[in-house]
Amino acid sequence: MTTMNDTVKRVTDRVIARSEACRSAYLARMETARAKGPARAHLSCSGQAHAYAASGPDKDRLATTSAGNLGIVTAYNDILSAHQPFERYPELIRAAAREIGGTAQVAGGVPAMCDGVTQGEAGMELSLFSRDVIALAASVALSHNTFDAAVFLGVCDKIVPGLVIAAQAFGHLPAVFMPAGPMKSGLSNDEKAKVRQQFAAGEVGREALMAAEMAAYHGPGTCTFYGTANTNQMLMEFMGLHLPGASFVPPSSGLREALTREGAKRALRLSALGNEYTPVCDILDERAFVNGIIGLNATGGSTNLLIHLIAMARAGGIILDWEDFSELSDITPLMARVYPNGLADVNHFHAAGGLGYMIGDLLGAGLLHPDTKTVAGEGLEHYTKDPVFAEDKLEWRRGASESLNDKILRPARDPFQSSGGLKRLSGSLGTGVIKVSAVAQEHRIVEAPVRVFHDQDAVKTAFKAGELTGDLNVVVRFQGPKANGMPELHSLTPLLSILQGRGQKVALVTDGRMSGASGKVPAAIHVCPEAVDGGPIAQLQDGDRLRVDAEQGTLDILTDGVLQRPVPTADLSASATGTGRELFATFRATVGSATTGATIFGG
């Protein structure tokens, strides 16, 4: 029998103890909701008629039998390549439900924005807040209370976290999360990044840039780099909400359709009407979140999940903090090299053994809780198997027992590096986080003067003017959730990479976010307190010296007297209106800090 790693056990016990009061209150609410059951049978005849009026062949079954009714919450739209395949899912799900005597209805849709479209644009200031909007919209969808179980159709950056928050609000219901799978590999991510740097340096024109981008993003499915969207998919397997092996099966394949149909059937079989009742509140316990953090570190996943996992956990009465992530990172081997942490994309990763191999190896190393509940049944061992669709039959077979490409995927005993690369930073500047899985050893400590900016456009202007010379820490402040919704600053990546390539020591320091595709330039992000809250980052001036040390986990001001300066303010009026931002004033006024998940839900 495998012995559980001491640090994993200690951190889990600490999370359980820290969360005891909140978790107990949450579970009590879920038990009350479970005991009441769906209101479908208790609705007035008029209410039922409204609910069933457009149900076609399912209408009589809904009105006269107690067969399970499945609620579909969908994030379908055509502007996200990862979500476009969801257009057909309701049809597949309804047909699958009928095959086992159940019914299914689209309960509602939720908004889904593409961060790839809004990077560097005003719309990015709505991106993080869209997560909580999605949670609210999904809750409205399920509030009709006519469902015995739910399926959630979502993939990308804020969508899955928002749907998980809503699923926990209705945690007495079983739920299966359904992905659409990655697009086929196109222009390599490394080649795409090179063209972006060439464009930023003025070496190629927009025509060449456009051609490269279109060759990289070229069809339905999730973008193939390992950013936030694919990190979400990994988490849904490590935490037991996907069917095993579902994450990286491509769209429009027979296997993908079979998984979608089986997901619908599985959700209904897990309802309280049968003998396998497994609600979300039983799946997403403290152990499941620790497993998710281990997966995040072992794969070198997106820094955005340092915020999202905290918000997701709090929705279920579980309190995580960045120290939990950092301590688990220290003992979690980095087993995968997927762009931006390597040259491979997620299709190559999946072919090398993928999540099934990783989960099996981490279980063998005692780094995962093996006995969590999942939608596939008791125990995470289910997720070491691969789905196979042959002769019109879906089954799961033993997955890879060794990596099929050790340049992409390695065992825990011989990893790419001994730790996951996520580090909590603390010091006189405040608290932040940094991801160094793709940062070379010689770039992990930057002690240098600062250049202070209040938005990313000002950084680009200074770069074009040739002002960013010598070693420096580029400070971009007033980018936190209360200031302007905490946009990603991914559009700074190409120019910072150019500076680093010139031999300069350079780091980004910000109270905003860096993309899930953050890479080789060290970025101290999510700095708290944020500038608009009077954090020390607001008191920095050009020329002050700052030390970013990802080895020791420190973030310190080296110049005397900085903290005695008056705290400046910034003109944030440009972020208050336009592109719908005026509608989010209440969000900016009530949102919590990044350390508590940057959420409006009591963070």
N, C-alpha and C positions, 0 to 999 in steps of 0.2 A: 504493500500500500504506500502511495506517494505521501511524503511529509510536506505539509503546507509551509511555505516560506515564512520565516518569523516576522519579517517586515510586513508582508501582506496580511498576516493574521493580526499584528499589532495595529496597523492602520485601520483595518476593518473593525476591530473592537473599539477603537477610538471613535470612528464614525458612528457606530451603533450607540455608544454612550452619549455622544454629543447630541444625537438626534432623538433620544428616547422620548422626550415629551412631545415633540412635534410629530414624530412618527406614530406614536400611540393615538394621538388625536386624529390623525389622518386615517388610520386603519379603522377607527371607530366610525368615522363618517362613511367609509366605504361599506362597512357591515350594515349600517342603517340603510344605505341605498340598495344593497343587495337584498335585504329582507323585504323591501317594498316591491322589488321586481319591476319589470317594464310596465308602463301605464297602459299599454295597448288594450289589454282586456278590460281596463277600468274606464276607458274613454267613453264619452257619450256616443250615441249612434251617429250624431252629426260629426263629432270629432273623428270617428273612425272613417266615416264616408269621405271626409276631407283627405285623410291620410292615404286612402286606398284608391281614390277616384281615377288616377292615371296609371294604375298598376297593371293594366292589360290582363294577360293570362294568369297573373298572380293574385288578382283582385279577390276572387272567391276564397282562395286558400287563406289569405290574410284575414278575411272577415269571419271564416267559419272554423278554422283549425288553430291549434296551438303550435304549429310548426315554427321553427326558429326564423326570425327575421333579422337580416344582416344589414347594418347601416354602412354605406360607403361614403367616406369623406375623401374627396379628391382635390388634388392641387394641379389638375390638368390645365395646361395652356400650350399655345404653339410657340411662344417666344423662348421657352426653355427646352433645349434639345432633349434633356433628360426626362422631361415631363410630357413631351408630345406623344409618346406611345400610350400614355394613359387614356387617350381618347377612346380606345376600344375596350378598356378594362371593364367598365360597368356591364357591357354586353356579355363578356366572358364570365364575370362573377355571378350575374343573374342566372345564366344557364347552369353554372356549376351548383348553385344553391338549389335549383329545381331538381337536379339529379338525385339529391339526398332528401327531398321533400321539404326543403326550406324556401325562403324567399329572400330577395335582396333589393334594396332601394338606395338610390343616391340620396344620402341625407343632406349633403350640401357641398359646396366648393369653397376652397380657401385661396387667397391670393398667393402668388408665387413669383417673386422677382428674380431676375438673373443678375447676379453681382458682376458677371463678366461684361454685361452691357453698361452697367452704371458706374464701373470703376472710374474714379476721377471726376464724376459728374454729380450734379445736385441730388439725383435720385438715390445715390449711395447713402445719403443722410437719413433715408427711410429704411435702409436695409435691416439693421439690427432690430429696429422697432417692429418690422414686419413679422418677426418671430412671435411677438406677443399678440399682434393682430391675428395671426394664423391660429394661435391658441384660442383666442376669443371667438373667431369665426367657426372653428371646429366645434366649440362648445355650443354655439347657437344651433349648429347642424344637429347635434345629438340631443339637444334639449327637448325635442318632441317626445323623447322617452318611449319610443315605440320599438326599440331594438334590443335584441338579445346578445348581440356581439357586434363588432365593428371591424372594418378593414380600412387602413389608412394608406392612400396612394401619394407618396412623396419621396423625393430624393435629395434635393439640393440644400444649399447652405443653411438658411433659417427655417426651411420648411419642416424637415424632420424634427428638429428640437421643438418647434411650435406644436407639431402634431403630438409629440410625446407629452408635452405639458398638458394638452387637452385630454389625451388618453388617460392621464393620471387623474384629472378632474372627474373622469368617468371610470375610475379604476376598478369599480365593481364589475365592469364588463370585460370579457375577453377581447383581445384585439390582435390582429396580424398586420404587420407592416409589409407593404409590397413595393419593391423597386421596379425599375424598367430596364436596368442594365446599362453598361457602357457602350458608346459608339465604337465602331471599328477603328483600329489604329490608323492615323493619318500621318501627316508630317510630324516628325518626332518633336517632343516637347523641347529638347535641347536645341534643335535647329530653329524652332519658333522663337526661343529666348534669344538666340544669337541675332536674329533679324530685328527683334525689338531693340536690342542694344545698339545695333547698327543705325536704326532709325533715330534713336535718342541722340546718338553722336553725330547725326547729319550725314552719315555715310551712304544711306540708301533713301529713296523717296517713299512717299505714301503708297504708290502703286505696288512696290515690292513688299511693303508691310502688309497690305491688304491681301495680296496673293498668298503670303505665308499663313496669315490668320485663317483664311478660307480653306487652306489645305489642312490645317490642324483641326478646325471645328467644321465638320463637313457632312454630318448626318444625324439621324435620331440617336439618342442615348446620352449618357453622362459623359462629360469631358473626361479625357483619359488620364490626366495627371492626378496625383494624390493630394488634392485639396480638401476643402471642407465637405463637398458633396460625397466623395468616395470615403472619407473618414466617417461620415454619418452611416454609410452602408456597412462598414466594418463594425461599428458600434452595435447596430441592430442585430448582428449575428452574435457578437460576444455577449450581448445582454439578453439574447433569447427572444427577440421579437420578429425576426425574419424566419422563414423556413430555412433549414440548413443549406448552405451553398447557394442561396438565392441572389446574393449581392451582385456578382459580376458575370452573370449569364446575359448575353447580348439580347437586345430587343428583336422581335419578329422571328425568333427561333421556336421550334417545337417545344424545346425544354422550357423556354420562358413562358409560353402559354400554359403548359402543364403545371408549372409552379404557381401561376396565377389562379388557375382553377382549383388546385389543391389548397392554396391559401384560403380561399373562400370557404371550402368545405371544412377545413381545419378550424377556422374561427367559429363556425356554427357548432362543431362537435365539442368545442371547449365551453359552450354556454352552460348556464345553470339548468337547462332543460335535459342535459345528458349526464353521463357518469364521469366526465373528465373535466369538470368545472375548474378553469384556471384563469382567474381574472388578472388584469394587468397589475393590480396592487400586490399580487403574490409573486409575480415575475420580477418586477422592478424593486427589489429590496436592496439593502446596503451592499450585499455581496455582489449583486449584479452591477452596481455602479463601480465597485472596485475592479471587477473584471473588465468593465469598459475602459477604465483608466489604464489598466495594464495593456489592453489592446491598443490604446492611443499611443502609448510609449513604445511598444514593441514594433509598431508599424511606422513610427515617425509621423504621426498624424497632425492634423491642422491645429494651430494655436487657438482658433476660434472656439474649439470645444472646451478650452479652459474656462470660458464664460458659459457656454451652453450647457455643459454637464452640471454645473453648479445650479443653474436655473431649472433644469430638468429634475434634478434631485430634490430641490426645494418644493417642487410641485407635489412630490410624494412624501413630504415631511422629513426628508433626509438632508442633513447639512454637511456639505463638503467645503473644504477650503484649499487654497493653492499649495499649502504645505503638504497636504495629502498627495497631490499630484507629484510634487517634487521628491518626496520620500519614496514613492513608488517608482518614479523614474530612475532613481539612483540604483535600484536593484533589478530593473527590467532590461534585458538585453535588446538592443536594436537589431531585429532579425530581417528587416526588409529594406531594400534600396529601390524606391519608386520615386520618379520625378516629383518634386524638386530635390529629393534626397539621393537621387541616382538618375540613370538614363532610361530605365525601363518605364513603361506605363502600366496601368492596372490590368490590361489584357495579358501582358507578359507575366505580371505577378500571379495572376490567376492560373495561367498555364504552368507556372513553376511549382504549383502546389497550393498557393493561395491561402485563404483563411482557414480552410480545413486542416492543412498541414500545421499552420501556426498554432491553432487552438490545441491540437493534439500534442504538439511539442511543449507548449507552455503548461498544459495539464501535467505532462510527465515531469516537468521541472518543478512542480509544486507552486506555480506562480498564478494559478487561477483557482477560484472556488469551483469544484467539480459538481456540486450538488444543488445548483440553482434550478429553479423551475423555468421552463421555456415553453414556447408554443409547440415545440416538437415533443415535449414530454419531460420527465424528470431527468435532470443531469445534462451538463454541457457536452458530454461525450457524443451526443447526437450531432454536434456541429463539427465533428472530425470526419464526417461522411460527405460524399459528393452525390448530388442528384443525377440520375440518368434517366433519359426518356427513350425507350426502345419498344417497338411493337405496340405503340399506343398505351404504354404502361410506364408510370413514374415510380421509381424506386430509389433508395439510397444505398450506396455501396461504400465500402471502406475507402477512404481517401489516401492521398500520398503519404507514405511513412518516411519519406526523405525528400529533400529539395531536389527538384528536377533542373534547377539552374542556380548554382551557388553564388553567382554574381548578382542575383536578385533576391534570393531568399536563403537564409542560413539557419541552422539549428540554434537553440538557446545556448548550447554548450560552446558554440564557435560563432558568435555573432559578429556583425560589422563593428559594433562597439559595445562596451559592457553596460552602458546606461542608455535610457531612452531619449535623452537630449532635451527634455523639458525641465526648466530650472526656475524656481522662484527666486526673485531678486529682492533684496531689502537693504535699506541704508538710509542715509540722510535725505535722499531725494524722495523716499517713500517706498512703496511696494510695487513690483511689476513681475513680468514673466519673460522668459526668452527661450527660444527653440534653437538648439545648436546641432541637431542631427545632420545638417548639411553644411555647417560652418566649420571650415578647416581650423585645426588646433591653433595656428598662429594668428587667427583673427578673433579669438574668443575673449581677449582682453583689450579694450580700447581706452587708454587714458589720454585725453586730448581736450583742447578747447572746444567750446560749443558755438554753434551758429543757431540762433533762435528764430523760428518762423511760426506764424499763426495759421498757415494753411499750406497744402502741398503745392499749390500753384506758385507760391512765393519761392519755394525750394527750386522748382523748375526754372523760374526766372533767374535765380542766382546761378544755377548750373550753366544756363545758356550764356550768361554774362562772364563766365570763367572765374566766379568768385569763390567757388568751393575748392580751395587749395589746401595742401598740407593735411596732416592728420586732423580729424575733427569728429565730433559728435553732433549729428544733425538733430536738433530738437524741434519737433513739431507739436505744439501744444494747443489747448482749447479745442481738442478733438475728442473729448470724452463723451459719455452718453448724455450728460446734462447740458453740455455745450451745444452739440450739433448732431446727436444721435450716434456718435462713435463710428464714423465711416472707416472702411479699410483704406489703407494708404499704399495699395499694391502698385499704383502707377509710378511710385518712386523707385521701385525695385531696379528697373533698367539703368537709371542714372547713378544710383548708389553702387551698382555692380561695376559700372565704368570707372568710378573713382577708385574702387578697390582694385580693379585691374591695372590701374596706373601706379599701384604700389602704395597708395595712401591707406592708413589705418582709418576706418570709418565705421560708425555705428549709427543706427537710427534710435532715437529715444522719444517716446510719445505716450500721451494718455489716450491715444486712439488705438486702432487695431491694424495689424498687418494681415495680408491675405493668408488664407489657408495654404497658398503656394509659396509662402515665405521660404527663402533659400539660404544662399551662401553669405549674405551680409548680416552680421549680428543686429538684432532688433530688440531693444528693451521696450516692451509694449504693455498696454493696459495699466500704465503707471497711475497709482492711486496714492493720495487723493488727487483727483484731476484738477487741472488749472482753474476751472470755473468754481471749484470748491475751495480755492485758496491753497492748493497743494504747493509744495516747494518748487515744483516744475514751473510755476508761474513767476517765481522770483529770479530765475536765471537770466543772465544777460550775455550778449555776445562776448566771447573771450574768457568767460568763467571756465574753469577746468572741471571735468567730470570723469569718473572712472566707472566703466561698465565692465564687470568681471563675471563672465559666465562660468568660470571655473569655481570660484568661491561663492558665487551667488550674491554679489554685492552691487549696489548702485549708489555711489557716493559723490557728493559735492566736495571738491578739494579746495575751492576758493573760500577764504574766510569772509564772514559777514553777510553771506547771501541770505541767510534766514532772518536777518535783522532788517532787510529791505521792506519797503511797503509792497503789498501784494497788488500788482497791476490788474486791470480789467481789459477785456478785449471787446471790440465792437462785433457782436455776433448777429447783428440785424440781417446780414445777407443770408444767414441760415434759417431765418425765422419765417420766410415766405417763399412762395414759388415752388413749383413741382409738388404741390400738396403739403409742403412743410408747415404751413400755418395750421393745418388740421392736427398736427402732432405736438402742439405747444404743451398740452396736458401731459403727454409722455415725457417730454424734456423736464417738466417741472416735478414729476413724481418718480422718475426712474431711480433705481438704486445704483450703487457703485459696481464697477467691474468685479470686485472681489465677492459680491453677493449675486452675481449673474446678470447684472445690468438689466434687470427686469422691473416692470411696473407692478408685479404681483407680490407686494409686501417684502421686497428685497432688503 
